[in-house]
Structures are given as structure tokens and as C-alpha cells.
Amino acid sequence: MNWQTLKLGEVLKILDVDFENGLSVNEVKKRQKKYGKNALKSSKKKSFFGKVLEQFSDFMVITLFIAAGISFAMSFVHKNNEYVDSIVILVIVIFNAIIGVTQETKAEKAIESLKKLTESSTKVLRNKREQYVLSQELVPGDILLLESGSLVPADARIIKAKNLKVEESVLTGESSSVDKNENSIFSDSTQISDMANMLFSTSFIVSGRTISVVVETGMNTQVGKIANLIDHGEAPATPLQTRLTKTGKTLSIVTLIICSIIFILGLIQGISFLDIFMISISLAVAAIPEGLPAVVTLALAVGVNRLAKKHAIVRKPPSVETLGCASVICSDKTGTLTQNKMSVVEIRDANSMLNINDILSTQIIFFSALCNNSKQTISSILGESTENSLLEAAIKLGKTKIELEKIMPRIKEIPFDTSRKIMTTIHKYNPDSNINNLNKYFLQDVIITKGAPDILINLCTSYKKNDKIFNLDNFIIKKIKNNCEEMASDGLRTLAIAYKKLDNINKNPEENLIFLGLIGISDPPRIEAKESVKRCLEAGIKPVMITGDHILTAKAIASKLGILQTKTMAITGLELNKINQNILEKKIFSYSVFARVTPAHKVRIIKAFQARGAVVAMTGDGVNDAPALKVADIGCAMGLSGTDVAKSASDIILTDDNFSTIVEAISQGRGIYKNIKKTVHFLLSTNVGEVVLVLLAFLMRLPSPLFAIQLLWINFVTDSFPALALAIDPIEKNIMKHAPINSKENLFSGNIGQKILIEGCFIGILATITFIIGRNLYDLDISEPIVGRTMAFVSLGLSQLTHAFNVQSEESIFKTGIFTNIKLILAIIMCMFLQIIVTIIPWLTDLFGTVQLSLNQWLIVIFMSILPIFISEIEKILFKNTKIKFKNRKLTKLQSNLN
Ligand code: ATP
């Protein structure tokens, strides 16, 4: 329907809604059934079996299946029992695929449940009540109450609008905002961008307010019509996943080359073609690290859930990776570093402090309660906390906002915004209201302006003292500024109030004002913020305060919290305007407080830090913060006070608006990165171990040390469970005692590559020695070394399990202990159990080609399996000294820059 062409009355009639009451609950239910969800349709997700099948599309797995099939057929031709081998191979591979898919599905579900937390909600009028509902529950006929910062959740026709400006760039490509109003009607052929009486889904309110009625939802909206199916199914690969896939490919090629060499060596040794083919292919399947990207998915999913429990909702999973690299946190002051519990504690006129019961004090407070957008209900005050504190002060003086507005109803408003830092309201005196004692404050129509004193003072030409008006000269201006600075130095947020008589509504209301006085509002720092600032500094992260408040207020709070230190400085937005970007980049690390800044300054600040190689986390809440949140490496929107626009531009939403949450999120980010690194370390070193064992044996012209089934068993069963447990290891306690992760560092830096090779070779060599010992000491037929194979099989399996403890921490396990991750312990016990039973239970020994070992043989195997721990301990001591020196140097350098 062309809703823009209809009269408002017709629209409401068609939609059968009364805009003063909204829809009833029953009606909403009926319409939800009829119209469905207000969401764009997404393509279907892959089913469980679809995903399992996908696991078998890997080239090597297919080859293995073909080889097993051939072996199966051959055993029928030769009428022997070897077909059992092929079946077991298939079972192991299928089992592994199912584990893989289960993990993947779990990770997906975890992410999916978080999506629910980030689903947007909208303020509506239903059943005569204002309430927030999930945007996807909206139906045609719902009455929307939108204001600056709200996202438009569906297509709607405007019923009422006040100073309404809307940004529709997603739909029209036009990034400047457009004016909207309820008045006009348009023809059928009007372009969307010109329909000033309509709001469209995906646009947002830049300023002003509106009451509108939903006319179309979901796929019927303009966006729905142009959108193709949106694929919510698969998240795009994160940078780490992409890097790992690349690394995996290189390693695959190396493995394939080695397997081909083994294949040729085996043929030369006269092993049957099919047997050596199966062994080579199994080795390839076992050693090719195809599961690496899945490990990242799991570690990220678990991390994202842990973060949600700690009040940080991750909107874009790759940002978890970036968190660990964060080296600068730019934080708002109000509410993030402070408690946002505001109360008026001081009032001054142009000269001096006033008594709260003074007539002028009372007038200042009453005027500030009128020039105010907080709403007072019977039980509470709803609104922005600066404004709430002013209403509370008025109540203490005996008057509510409702009473004040009865005598001085508002007729116009010029809203507050963070760039102007002032707001103005115009009030008409109502002589009929018979509210006691108020006439001495109000006798005429007035304009009231409140805002930042340094800005407001420039709009005043006179001031009030002892009920008289005087000219504002430089002497008094200086006095007011001094008063203001004194209050700000005590950490108070300062507001100035001015007014003038309204004589002509068309004249500029914000000029020639009469200065009334100053209000000092206290907002104590958050108790936990000081500790978090300390954690940052220890971790080589620079905390920075960015605020719209007065520089002295900012400095006072920043010093209390430890953000402003001897070596760092504070600067104002005005001063920033005077320095060019090159100079700002050079000096940026010397500033830790930016005061009286506008959102536009935020972008400059982030860019300057980034130009110096920093990875920047930035908080924001308003509409104008969206560009800064996008430019920052990690944009953190406020969950409580943030606008929809800020939230939708952010990477992370802080549900408690708290600075400490960002610091905690960074520590989690570091932990997640470490877990990924540990898991890759573990998986690759054990794979190297397997390759080294088989390769060495063939180079030494020994029989194959393992059967194909044994190789697959070790790789799929004993490797995979500890790897999964390592991916979700608890965060180490001292994680914030290190410098941030270098964003350019790869997973193999910090000697990990070397360690993987050394440890892998060592595990492989130990297993080869065990094989040789078993074969030479205990096997009767050394061409079919069944004891040697069993010993090599068990020792390789068990040494990989003990190796999981080695990679768990860079510290000695004698220092950290082995009980830090109960899941790892359980995984290891389970795998040990599985590894042991295949050598004990008779039918399993038949299947796996093993024998029961004697006590002596077990002792040898156990000794060989725990040796990797000692080697790793020696390696830790050797690597640690050089690494710690290097790390400490880096951290000390960072810390000395910050202090
Ligand atoms: P941040 O949250 O970024 O630390 P802020 O919220 O203190 O900063 P703004 O909201 O931009 O920053 O406020 C800047 C200044 O504007 C305040 O110091 C105060 O003087 C004035 N101000 C704040 N809120 C209002 C308001 N509702 N009406 C009038 N003036 C206001």
C-alpha cells in the first residue's frame, strides 16, 4: 500500500488503531499470527547430517574411505578376516566426524543464544502503557515512541514529530539526515527519500522525537523488498581462523610429501601395496591438522559466553581476538568511570556559595527542573542522571516538576546535545494555576537555558544578584569562572543556569541571557575503577578518559583513579582544535585526559593512537559516537545508557556500562588467544610425533611401528579430547601481568614453532625407542613385532596425554599444578582409560592388533610416556629466561611510557 498518499486518519482507520491507547494484547497476538515476525528471512541452516556429510568431503578422508573399501573387497577375495580392519577405520572416522559436528553445533548454539541478548527492543504504546518490546514482535498498527538515537524497527507513518531528523543511508545511500514531519501527503510516484511523512526500517533518529504507527513489517518493509535472503547461518571466518586455515594448508603439503616418502620406502621394503597405502593415507589423515579452524570456533564461542556472564556482550566474534591486543582504552567518564549517582551538592551565584534555602538557590533549582527532560512519576524519576539530580533537588525544596510545569508549562525546546553542551526551554506563565509560594519565582513567560558554564557564560550579558539585574563585566565573568573552577577542581560536574523574559518568540532565544548561578553535582568514581586502572597499567595498557565535562572536573576524577599521572597531561577539545593531526600523533601518548570534547574529536584521538601502532578500545553511547565506535578497533557501546545507534555500531556492548568490564573483557580476550595457541601447540606437536615415529621406523628399515587403525585411534581419540579441553582452559591468573599481544604476531611466535618441532620429534623418538625395545626384547617374530607395536602404540598415546599438561602453561607444572582445568583432567583420564582398554580386552586387542602387556613392559611404557614432561620442563627453563627477559623489557618499556 502507498501509505504516504493517505491522510493520517485513513491510515489509522485501515490499521484499526487508536494512537492514544495503542493495540490491545489480544489484538497484538492476532496480528502476530497473521503477519509473522518483524524480521528479514534468513536462508536455511545446515542440518546435523548435512554437517556430518560435509566432514567427509575432505580429499584425504575420501581417499581413506576408498582405500578401506578396496581392503574390504580384497579380504573377501582372499577370504581372510582383514575386512574387520576396514570397518573399524570407518567407525573411527565417523565417530570423529560426529564429535566434530557436535562441537560445532554447540559453538553455534552458544553464539545463537547470545544473538538473542543483542536483539533490539523498541518503545511502544500498547494497552495504554508505554513499554519496551522486542523489535521482531512488532505488528502493523503498533504505536512507536522513538527519539534521538533510536533505530527505526519497521516502516511507519508519522503521527506526531518534534524537530525530527532521520538518517536513511542504508536505504537511500544519502548520508546526510533528512527532516521529517507529520504534515504532508505525497503522491504514488514520490521517491522514498522524499517521503517526509514516513519512517523506514533500518534508518535511525538523529534528533528530535516522534510518535508513529507501524504500517509494514518484516519482508513487506522497503528494506525487505530489496533485501535478498540474508544468510545468518554461518559467521564469516575470523582473522585467526583464516590464518590457521592457511597454516593448515602448508602443513598438509609437508605431511603429504612425508607420507609419499613413507609410501615409497614401504614399497621398497616389500610391504604389500594396499597395506603401505593404508598406512600412508592414515598417517596423512591423522597428521593433517584439518581441525584447527574448528578449535578457534570453539574457543571463541566459549569465550563469548564467558564474556556475556561478565557483562560484555560480543556482537562481532572476531573482536574477541582483537581484545587481547588492546593497548589503549579510551573511556567516557560519566557512568563508566563514575557511579552515575548524581546529586546536587553546591549552588553558587556569580560571586559566592549560596545557602540551599536561599531564594536565588531555589530559583536556580526550580529553573533547572523546568529546563529538564526527566520524567517524574509517582514512584520514580526517569531520565538522564544529571537531569534526575536536579528534579531530586527540587523535590527536596518541596516542589515536583509536575507542579512547576502547571504554573510554567513548556511551549518549546531546543534540545541538549553533546556538541552544543547547552539546552533551552521556553515557558508560558499560567496565572490561573494557584500553586502556593511560586509566584515570587515566576511572573512572566521565560526562556531558560542550562548547560556547560564556559559555553553558557558567552551567551549572557547580565547577571542576577539579590533580586537585581546587573551588567556582566569582565570582572564578574572572571569571578564566575573562578567559582566554576573551584567546584570542578573538587571533581564536581558543573552546570550554569541562565534565563530571560520572553518577548518575541522569533528572536534567537539563546542570546542576551541573564546569568543566574552555578550548580555543582557530585558523581563519585566507581570503587572498582581504581583497581581496574591499576590492572591496565600493569598490563601495559594505557587508560584514557574522554569526557564532555570540564577539564578540572575530569582531572580531579582522573587523578583519583590513577589515570592522570605525573607524566601525562590533560587537554581540552578547544586546544585539540589548534593542533594538527601530525602533531597530535606525535604527542598522543603524553595525554591521558581529553575534556570538553565532542564526538568528532573522538575519531581524531583514536586515529592518532592507531597511527602510533596502538589497538584502541573506545566507549560510546550517543548517536554521534557511532563513527568513533566504528573507527575504534574495539567499539564498546553502553548497554544501559547507550542509544540503539551506538549499540549497532559497536563490537561489544557493556551491559553494566562499567570500565572494569572492558578491562575484564581484555583479560578474557588474552586468555582466549592463549588457549587457541595452546591447542594449536598441542595438536601440531602430537601430529609431528606421529609422523616422526612412522618416518623414523621406515628410514631405519624397521617394520611399520603402527597399524593404520592405531594411528587413526591415537589421532582421533587420544588427541581430540584433551585438545578440546585445552581450548576452554581457565584464564591464567597472571594474564594481565604481560604486555598486550602484538596484533601482528602469529600463532607460532614466541618460540612456539621451535617448541612444536622439538617436542614432536622427542615424542616420536621416544615412541620409536619403545618400539625398538619391545621388538628386540619381547617379540619372537621381529618381522611381525606385535609387542613392539603395542608398546609403541600405548606409549605414543599416553605421552601425548602427558604432553597436554606441558602445553597448558608456560610455567613449570610443578609450580602451577595439574588440577587447574578439571575438564582436561577428565579428558585425560577418559583417554587413558580408552587407550588402556584396547590393549586389555581380548576382542579389542584382536581388532587393534595389540597384545596384553606384562608388568615390565608396562613399566617401560609408563617411563617413556612421562619423559616428555621432563624434557618440557628443561625446555621451559631454557626458553623462559630469554623470553621473560624480552617480555619484561617490553612491559617495563610500556609501563614507563604510561606512568
Ligand atoms: P562523558 O559521559 O563522555 O564523560 P559527559 O556525559 O559528562 O561526558 P556531556 O554529556 O557532553 O559529557 O556533558 C558535557 C557538559 O554539558 C557537562 O559538563 C554539563 O556542563 C553539560 N550538560 C550535561 N548534561 C546536560 C543537560 N542535560 N543539560 C544541560 N547541560 C548539560
Residues whose N, C-alpha, C, O or C-beta is under 5 A from the ligand:
A	BS01	ATP	D332 K333 T334 T386 E387 F416 T418 K421 I422 M423 K450 G451 A452 P453 T494 L495 I546 T547 G548 D549 H550
